Amino acid sequence: MSDNELLVEISQKLSVLIGIFIQRDGQAKVQEHVERLSDFGLSGPVIAQILGTTTGTVAVAKNRIKKARSK
């Protein structure tokens, strides 16, 4: 297995673990999950994949978070 293949496999497994953690916190809304994952530095496409949603949904949530924080 090449280094690149190993990194891809590790990344996929981490995404699964994060997804499991997020599902356990079923009370939180998508926006709260987006905020938490974004604060950890994850990109929109990665967050969308973890949450099983679209990048558009994540972008809207991030925009709402940004507006709320600027108040």
Secondary structure by P-SEA (a helix, b strand, c coil): ccaaaaaaaaaaaaaaaaaaaaaaaccccaaaaaaaaaaacccaaaaaaaacccaaaaaaaaaaaaaaaac
